[in-house]
Amino acid sequence: MKFSTQVKPISYLKSHAAEIVKEISESREPMLITQNGEAKLVVMDVRSYEQQEEALALLKLLAMGTLDLEQGRLRDVEDVFADLAKEDRE
């Protein structure tokens, strides 16, 4: 994703809000909004935002799992299933 093709000043956002919503919703490409020549906001459609959040959540889970492995926090799969079966019986 290259922000260089979707950079607009905040004045453009103010005067073209409906057009921007339509464009971003259709293209699913985020838009970088600048103020006084400095990047200030990224505007993106909800579906893309949700996908990004889901991807980040998965990456966090992977990082947590990797840390558990590195720190030796492991259990045999047989023990896990035995505990689950025991909970079902109770």
Buried (B, 14 or more C-beta within 10 A) or exposed (E): EEEEEBEBBEEBBEEEEEEBEEBBEEEEBBBBBBEEEEEEBEBBBEEBEEEEEEEEEEEEEEEEEEEEEEEEEEEEEEEEEEEEEEEEEE
